């Protein structure tokens, strides 16, 4: 399958290299991660999940449902729109719309798990941490990512990782979730040079 994608470097063509995870593999991975979160946090008493827009939110919501079943109690879920906090804004012509929004709960003193679909350079997570601190002072912040693809530019490491996939700079991980994409899979795509 061939398609095009836009980035700050222009438009480029992509081709599907392989499917890394099916819908059922994503679900099994989330079940495992939910159990790991409960174990590492000694339960869920002070736990809250915060999804990073766009695909981090549905992942956080799914994990919260799984943890609620395990722990027999509801789990707070919030979302962060980190566009305003990105450090690459000066390279864009138009400033993004700022959507500060409320998390819906106080993060102060809580064990917060930031949830994102792909961990790459670490810049999105750094921006999310800045945004999160505007909402209060958590006791602890942990990072969960469905896919860790390496290539870090910042010293950021995920506490919970669904799968580690070594990639080249020409490869892109595409996470597709039913709630956002009306599809459910993880693909390894390659730029066509």
PAGU-88878 format. One record per residue (C-alpha): residue number from 1; residue in three letters; x, y, z. Coordinates in steps of 0.05 Angstrom, whole numbers, plus 32768, in hexadecimal, padded with zeros to 4 digits. Layout:
<nodes>
+------+------+------+------+------+
! resi ! resn !    x !    y !    z !
+------+------+------+------+------+
!  NUM !  ALA !    X !    Y !    Z !
...
+------+------+------+------+------+
</nodes>
This chain:
<nodes>
+------+------+------+------+------+
! resi ! resn !    x !    y !    z !
+------+------+------+------+------+
!    1 !  UNK ! 8000 ! 8000 ! 8000 !
!    2 !  UNK ! 801B ! 8044 ! 7FEC !
!    3 !  UNK ! 8005 ! 8087 ! 8009 !
!    4 !  UNK ! 801F ! 80CD ! 8016 !
!    5 !  UNK ! 802C ! 80F1 ! 8057 !
!    6 !  UNK ! 803E ! 8139 ! 8067 !
!    7 !  UNK ! 8073 ! 814F ! 8099 !
!    8 !  UNK ! 809B ! 818D ! 80A8 !
!    9 !  UNK ! 80CC ! 8175 ! 8073 !
!   10 !  UNK ! 8096 ! 8172 ! 803D !
!   11 !  UNK ! 806B ! 813C ! 801E !
!   12 !  UNK ! 8087 ! 80F6 ! 8015 !
!   13 !  UNK ! 806D ! 80B2 ! 7FFE !
!   14 !  UNK ! 8066 ! 8077 ! 802D !
!   15 !  UNK ! 805E ! 802D ! 8021 !
!   16 !  UNK ! 8047 ! 7FF8 ! 8053 !
!   17 !  UNK ! 8083 ! 7FCD ! 8067 !
!   18 !  UNK ! 8061 ! 7F9F ! 8099 !
!   19 !  UNK ! 8029 ! 7F99 ! 80CC !
!   20 !  UNK ! 8046 ! 7F99 ! 8112 !
!   21 !  UNK ! 8007 ! 7F8E ! 813B !
!   22 !  UNK ! 7FC0 ! 7F77 ! 812C !
!   23 !  UNK ! 7F82 ! 7F8D ! 8152 !
!   24 !  UNK ! 7F86 ! 7F50 ! 8180 !
!   25 !  UNK ! 7FD0 ! 7F5C ! 818D !
!   26 !  UNK ! 7FC2 ! 7FA4 ! 81A1 !
!   27 !  UNK ! 7F8B ! 7F8C ! 81D1 !
!   28 !  UNK ! 7FB8 ! 7F57 ! 81F1 !
!   29 !  UNK ! 7FF0 ! 7F8A ! 81F8 !
!   30 !  UNK ! 7FC1 ! 7FBB ! 821B !
!   31 !  UNK ! 7FAA ! 7F84 ! 824B !
!   32 !  UNK ! 7FF2 ! 7F75 ! 825D !
!   33 !  UNK ! 8002 ! 7FC0 ! 8266 !
!   34 !  UNK ! 7FC5 ! 7FCA ! 8293 !
!   35 !  UNK ! 7FDE ! 7F93 ! 82C1 !
!   36 !  UNK ! 8024 ! 7FB1 ! 82C1 !
!   37 !  UNK ! 8009 ! 7FF5 ! 82D4 !
!   38 !  UNK ! 7FE1 ! 7FD8 ! 830E !
!   39 !  UNK ! 801E ! 7FB0 ! 8326 !
!   40 !  UNK ! 804F ! 7FE9 ! 8321 !
!   41 !  UNK ! 8020 ! 8019 ! 8345 !
!   42 !  UNK ! 800B ! 7FE8 ! 837C !
!   43 !  UNK ! 7FC3 ! 7FEE ! 8365 !
!   44 !  UNK ! 7F9D ! 802A ! 834B !
!   45 !  UNK ! 7F8B ! 8054 ! 8387 !
!   46 !  UNK ! 7FB0 ! 8093 ! 8370 !
!   47 !  UNK ! 7FB4 ! 8081 ! 8326 !
!   48 !  UNK ! 7F9F ! 80AC ! 82EB !
!   49 !  UNK ! 7FAB ! 80A3 ! 82A1 !
!   50 !  UNK ! 7FB7 ! 80DE ! 8271 !
!   51 !  UNK ! 7FB5 ! 80D1 ! 8227 !
!   52 !  UNK ! 7FDE ! 80FD ! 81F8 !
!   53 !  UNK ! 7FB3 ! 8113 ! 81BD !
!   54 !  UNK ! 7FA1 ! 80F2 ! 818C !
!   55 !  UNK ! 7FAC ! 80A7 ! 8194 !
!   56 !  UNK ! 7FC4 ! 80A9 ! 81DC !
!   57 !  UNK ! 7F7E ! 80BA ! 81F5 !
!   58 !  UNK ! 7F5A ! 807C ! 81DA !
!   59 !  UNK ! 7F93 ! 8051 ! 81F4 !
!   60 !  UNK ! 7F8D ! 8072 ! 8239 !
!   61 !  UNK ! 7F42 ! 8067 ! 8239 !
!   62 !  UNK ! 7F49 ! 801D ! 8227 !
!   63 !  UNK ! 7F7F ! 8013 ! 825D !
!   64 !  UNK ! 7F53 ! 8036 ! 8291 !
!   65 !  UNK ! 7F19 ! 8005 ! 8281 !
!   66 !  UNK ! 7F48 ! 7FCA ! 8288 !
!   67 !  UNK ! 7F65 ! 7FE3 ! 82CA !
!   68 !  UNK ! 7F20 ! 7FF3 ! 82E4 !
!   69 !  UNK ! 7F0D ! 7FA9 ! 82D9 !
!   70 !  UNK ! 7F4D ! 7F91 ! 82FC !
!   71 !  UNK ! 7F47 ! 7FC1 ! 8336 !
!   72 !  UNK ! 7EFB ! 7FC7 ! 833A !
!   73 !  UNK ! 7EFD ! 8012 ! 833C !
!   74 !  UNK ! 7EF9 ! 8049 ! 8307 !
!   75 !  UNK ! 7F39 ! 806A ! 82EE !
!   76 !  UNK ! 7F3E ! 80B4 ! 82DD !
!   77 !  UNK ! 7F50 ! 80C1 ! 8294 !
!   78 !  UNK ! 7F64 ! 8105 ! 8277 !
!   79 !  UNK ! 7F81 ! 811F ! 8236 !
!   80 !  UNK ! 7FB8 ! 814F ! 8224 !
!   81 !  UNK ! 7FBA ! 8176 ! 81E3 !
!   82 !  UNK ! 8004 ! 8189 ! 81E1 !
!   83 !  UNK ! 8005 ! 81B2 ! 81A0 !
!   84 !  UNK ! 8010 ! 81F2 ! 81C7 !
!   85 !  UNK ! 804C ! 81D6 ! 81EC !
!   86 !  UNK ! 8073 ! 81BC ! 81B0 !
!   87 !  UNK ! 80B9 ! 81D9 ! 81A9 !
!   88 !  UNK ! 80B6 ! 81D9 ! 815D !
!   89 !  UNK ! 8080 ! 820F ! 8158 !
!   90 !  UNK ! 80B2 ! 8242 ! 813D !
!   91 !  UNK ! 80BC ! 8217 ! 80FF !
!   92 !  UNK ! 8072 ! 821C ! 80EC !
!   93 !  UNK ! 8050 ! 8256 ! 80CA !
!   94 !  UNK ! 800F ! 8251 ! 80F1 !
!   95 !  UNK ! 8009 ! 8249 ! 813C !
!   96 !  UNK ! 7FDB ! 820F ! 8150 !
!   97 !  UNK ! 7F9C ! 821C ! 8177 !
!   98 !  UNK ! 7FA8 ! 8216 ! 81C1 !
!   99 !  UNK ! 7F79 ! 81E4 ! 81E3 !
!  100 !  UNK ! 7F8E ! 81E5 ! 822C !
!  101 !  UNK ! 7F51 ! 81BF ! 8244 !
!  102 !  UNK ! 7F47 ! 81A1 ! 8288 !
!  103 !  UNK ! 7F5C ! 815B ! 8299 !
!  104 !  UNK ! 7F1D ! 8151 ! 82C2 !
!  105 !  UNK ! 7F43 ! 8140 ! 8301 !
!  106 !  UNK ! 7F7C ! 815B ! 832C !
!  107 !  UNK ! 7FBF ! 813B ! 831D !
!  108 !  UNK ! 7FE0 ! 8154 ! 835D !
!  109 !  UNK ! 7FFA ! 811A ! 8386 !
!  110 !  UNK ! 7FE3 ! 80E7 ! 8353 !
!  111 !  UNK ! 8008 ! 80AF ! 832F !
!  112 !  UNK ! 7FFE ! 80C5 ! 82E7 !
!  113 !  UNK ! 800B ! 8098 ! 82AB !
!  114 !  UNK ! 8015 ! 80C0 ! 826A !
!  115 !  UNK ! 7FFD ! 8097 ! 822F !
!  116 !  UNK ! 8014 ! 809F ! 81E7 !
!  117 !  UNK ! 8012 ! 8071 ! 81AB !
!  118 !  UNK ! 805B ! 8078 ! 8192 !
!  119 !  UNK ! 809A ! 808E ! 81B6 !
!  120 !  UNK ! 80CD ! 80A9 ! 8186 !
!  121 !  UNK ! 80F8 ! 80E7 ! 8193 !
!  122 !  UNK ! 80DA ! 80F7 ! 81D7 !
!  123 !  UNK ! 80C5 ! 813D ! 81C4 !
!  124 !  UNK ! 807A ! 812F ! 81C9 !
!  125 !  UNK ! 8083 ! 8111 ! 820E !
!  126 !  UNK ! 80AD ! 814D ! 8225 !
!  127 !  UNK ! 8076 ! 817B ! 820D !
!  128 !  UNK ! 8041 ! 8150 ! 8230 !
!  129 !  UNK ! 8067 ! 8155 ! 8271 !
!  130 !  UNK ! 8068 ! 81A1 ! 826B !
!  131 !  UNK ! 801D ! 81A1 ! 825F !
!  132 !  UNK ! 8010 ! 8170 ! 8298 !
!  133 !  UNK ! 8036 ! 819B ! 82CA !
!  134 !  UNK ! 8007 ! 81D5 ! 82B8 !
!  135 !  UNK ! 7FD0 ! 81AB ! 82D8 !
!  136 !  UNK ! 7FF3 ! 819D ! 831A !
!  137 !  UNK ! 802C ! 8176 ! 8339 !
!  138 !  UNK ! 8023 ! 812A ! 8333 !
!  139 !  UNK ! 8045 ! 80FD ! 8366 !
!  140 !  UNK ! 8062 ! 80D5 ! 832D !
!  141 !  UNK ! 805D ! 80D5 ! 82E1 !
!  142 !  UNK ! 8068 ! 8095 ! 82B9 !
!  143 !  UNK ! 8066 ! 808D ! 826E !
!  144 !  UNK ! 8042 ! 8057 ! 8247 !
!  145 !  UNK ! 804B ! 804E ! 81FC !
!  146 !  UNK ! 802E ! 8019 ! 81CF !
!  147 !  UNK ! 806B ! 801B ! 81A2 !
!  148 !  UNK ! 80B2 ! 8032 ! 81B3 !
!  149 !  UNK ! 80D9 ! 803C ! 8173 !
!  150 !  UNK ! 8119 ! 8059 ! 818F !
!  151 !  UNK ! 813F ! 8094 ! 8171 !
!  152 !  UNK ! 8139 ! 80BF ! 81B0 !
!  153 !  UNK ! 8150 ! 8108 ! 81AE !
!  154 !  UNK ! 8140 ! 8112 ! 81F7 !
!  155 !  UNK ! 814F ! 80E7 ! 8234 !
!  156 !  UNK ! 8108 ! 80CB ! 823A !
!  157 !  UNK ! 80F7 ! 8082 ! 8247 !
!  158 !  UNK ! 80B3 ! 8060 ! 824C !
!  159 !  UNK ! 80A1 ! 803B ! 828C !
!  160 !  UNK ! 8070 ! 800F ! 8266 !
!  161 !  UNK ! 807C ! 7FF9 ! 821E !
!  162 !  UNK ! 804D ! 7FD0 ! 81F3 !
!  163 !  UNK ! 8082 ! 7FBE ! 81C0 !
!  164 !  UNK ! 80C7 ! 7FD6 ! 81AE !
!  165 !  UNK ! 80D2 ! 7FDB ! 8163 !
!  166 !  UNK ! 8117 ! 7FEF ! 8147 !
!  167 !  UNK ! 810D ! 801D ! 810C !
!  168 !  UNK ! 8136 ! 8044 ! 80DB !
!  169 !  UNK ! 812E ! 808E ! 80CD !
!  170 !  UNK ! 8108 ! 807D ! 808D !
!  171 !  UNK ! 80D5 ! 8053 ! 80B2 !
!  172 !  UNK ! 8096 ! 806C ! 80D4 !
!  173 !  UNK ! 8069 ! 8048 ! 8105 !
!  174 !  UNK ! 801F ! 8052 ! 80F7 !
!  175 !  UNK ! 7FF0 ! 8041 ! 8130 !
!  176 !  UNK ! 7FA8 ! 803B ! 811A !
!  177 !  UNK ! 7F71 ! 8039 ! 814F !
!  178 !  UNK ! 7F28 ! 802C ! 8144 !
!  179 !  UNK ! 7F13 ! 806B ! 816B !
!  180 !  UNK ! 7F3D ! 8099 ! 813E !
!  181 !  UNK ! 7F4A ! 8074 ! 80FD !
!  182 !  UNK ! 7F11 ! 8041 ! 80F8 !
!  183 !  UNK ! 7F47 ! 800D ! 80F2 !
!  184 !  UNK ! 7F71 ! 7FE7 ! 8125 !
!  185 !  UNK ! 7FB9 ! 7FD4 ! 8117 !
!  186 !  UNK ! 8001 ! 7FEB ! 811B !
!  187 !  UNK ! 8027 ! 7FF1 ! 80DA !
!  188 !  UNK ! 8070 ! 7FFC ! 80C9 !
!  189 !  UNK ! 8073 ! 802C ! 808E !
!  190 !  UNK ! 80AF ! 8040 ! 8065 !
!  191 !  UNK ! 80BE ! 8081 ! 8042 !
!  192 !  UNK ! 80C8 ! 8078 ! 7FF8 !
!  193 !  UNK ! 8107 ! 809F ! 7FE6 !
+------+------+------+------+------+
</nodes>
